[in-house]
Amino acid sequence: VFYGPTGGREAMRASNPFELGWGTATVEFAYEDKRQAVHVLNHDLQSRAAVERNVRFAKARLQWFKRQLPKGYSQHLMFDDRGQQVSPADRAALRSRLGPAADGVRFFSESVPKG
């Protein structure tokens, strides 16, 4: 069980994300000239259980959006992990498990200049 996209407790059926109430497809950023959609996920990543929930959630979100976005768009994930202690192994797990579904997996803490 997890708190789903509609805010209520829902059983996560990773095999069929279309049973969840996602609503209208809205990504955080869309670059029409590059045909890219960017999802920003600001979720807890500080435990193995949290990483597993994020993998299931992100895969389902990517599958749902694939049906909603214009043909030919790529999808990229940005995890806003600032202020969290995320192990290198958990970052690698997120990248490897989400890489086949997303065209890029990045972390704010690795790409946003400090200072």
C-alpha positions in Angstrom: 0.0 0.0 0.0 1.2 3.5 -0.8 -0.1 7.0 -1.0 -0.9 7.3 -4.6 -1.1 10.2 -7.1 -4.6 11.1 -5.9 -3.5 11.4 -2.3 -5.4 8.4 -1.0 -4.1 5.0 0.1 -4.0 2.7 -2.9 -2.7 -0.7 -3.6 0.3 -0.4 -5.9 -0.1 -2.7 -8.8 3.2 -2.2 -10.5 2.1 -4.4 -13.3 -0.9 -2.2 -14.2 -0.4 1.5 -13.4 -3.4 2.4 -15.5 -5.7 1.2 -12.7 -4.5 4.2 -10.6 -6.2 7.6 -10.7 -3.4 9.6 -12.3 -5.6 12.3 -13.8 -4.5 14.7 -16.5 -0.8 14.3 -17.6 1.2 17.3 -16.5 5.0 17.2 -16.3 7.1 19.7 -14.5 8.9 20.8 -17.7 8.4 20.2 -21.3 11.0 21.2 -23.9 9.1 21.2 -27.2 12.1 21.9 -29.3 13.9 18.8 -27.9 10.7 16.8 -27.4 11.6 16.1 -23.8 9.4 15.8 -20.7 11.0 16.2 -17.3 9.5 14.8 -14.1 10.8 16.2 -10.8 10.3 13.9 -7.9 10.7 15.3 -4.4 10.4 12.0 -2.4 12.1 10.4 0.6 15.1 8.4 -0.7 16.8 7.6 2.6 16.0 3.9 3.0 15.8 0.8 0.9 12.0 0.7 1.3 11.7 4.3 0.2 13.9 3.6 -2.9 11.7 0.6 -3.8 8.5 2.7 -3.5 10.1 5.3 -5.7 11.1 2.8 -8.3 7.5 1.4 -8.5 6.0 4.9 -8.5 8.3 6.3 -11.1 7.9 3.3 -13.5 4.1 3.6 -13.2 4.3 7.4 -13.8 6.5 7.0 -16.9 4.1 4.3 -18.3 1.1 6.5 -17.8 2.7 9.6 -19.3 4.0 7.6 -22.3 0.3 7.3 -23.3 -0.4 10.9 -22.6 2.5 12.8 -24.1 2.8 13.7 -27.8 4.4 10.9 -29.9 8.2 11.0 -29.9 8.7 12.6 -26.5 11.4 11.3 -24.3 11.0 11.3 -20.5 13.6 12.3 -17.9 13.5 12.0 -14.1 15.0 14.5 -11.7 15.1 13.5 -8.1 15.2 16.4 -5.7 17.3 14.8 -3.1 18.7 18.0 -1.6 19.0 17.7 2.2 18.8 13.9 2.2 21.5 11.3 2.9 21.2 9.1 -0.2 23.8 6.4 -0.5 25.8 6.0 -3.8 24.4 2.4 -3.9 20.8 3.7 -3.8 21.5 6.3 -6.5 23.0 3.5 -8.6 19.9 1.3 -8.0 17.5 4.0 -9.0 19.5 4.7 -12.2 19.8 1.1 -13.2 16.2 0.1 -12.4 14.6 3.2 -14.0 17.1 3.6 -16.8 15.2 1.3 -19.2 12.0 3.3 -18.7 13.4 6.8 -18.6 15.8 8.5 -21.0 17.7 10.0 -18.1 17.8 9.8 -14.3 19.5 12.6 -12.4 19.8 14.0 -8.9 19.6 17.6 -7.9 22.4 17.2 -5.4 24.7 16.1 -8.3 23.7 18.8 -10.8 22.9 22.0 -8.9 25.8 24.2 -8.0 26.4 24.6 -4.3 26.8 28.0 -2.8 
